[in-house]
Amino acid sequence: MESSVLFLGARSRPSDELAAALAVGDRLDVPDPAAQAGDEAGWQAMLAAWETALAGEPASPAGGVVVCAWPSEAGPGGGRPVLDLDGAAWTVAERRVAAWFVALRAACARCADGGSVAVVVERPAALDSAGFGPAVLVAEAVVAAARSLALGEGRRGVRVNTVTTQLWSVPDPLRGSPPPLASFPGTVASEVAGAVRLLLSPDAAGITGSTLRADCGRSW
């Protein structure tokens, strides 16, 4: 991976694995939505301070930007039906959406004209979405935001695409038929990193506003 690739990611195991697999040249941390637990004002202040710090124009815009604000755990309410979730679970999900949006704006601001932004988000397949309501909410918001940014950033030749994967939202046992590829759910270093490399490469010059499902066919 070229050194001109910037990585915006949370300090979590999957994000760290992806940054290592891509051998990125530069990295910026995304604030942890779990920080300032129970202190909404403190969280908002942290997010605003981070956004302000990112506001300055970079000395050298990156040719490619990877955004991966993955948490280390399954997330609020993982495995529980929507009707069993309390307000706290949805508050954490809202925080995650806010952190993603700030990261996405920063990614586009720091991407050079003609560059590429690859957004990586955990997105349960429809068959597996039961019990992962907050995760689905976050994923759908991120995919929609990336598609909207692709429309706006296309004026300067910047491509914005999303890679969705399913690493921790896998029910046990699996519902329905198994996915086509026996390697499901795959790994960060192989399936996910490979999809990101493709979208950042010149071979994807005509692809923008798209969602690449790196989940071994679970979502087809």
Secondary structure, 3 states (H helix, E strand, C coil): CCCCEEEEECCCHHHHHHHHHHCCCEEEECCCCCCCCCCHHHHHHHHHHHHHHHCCCCCCCEEEEEEECCCCCCCCCCCCCHHHCCHHHHHHHHHHHHHHHHHHHHHHHCEEEEEEEEEEEECCCHHHCCCCHHHHHHHHHHHHHHHHHHHHHHHHCCEEEEEEECCCCCCCCCCCCCCCCCCCCCCHHHHHHHHHHHHHCHHHCCCCCCEEECCCCCCC
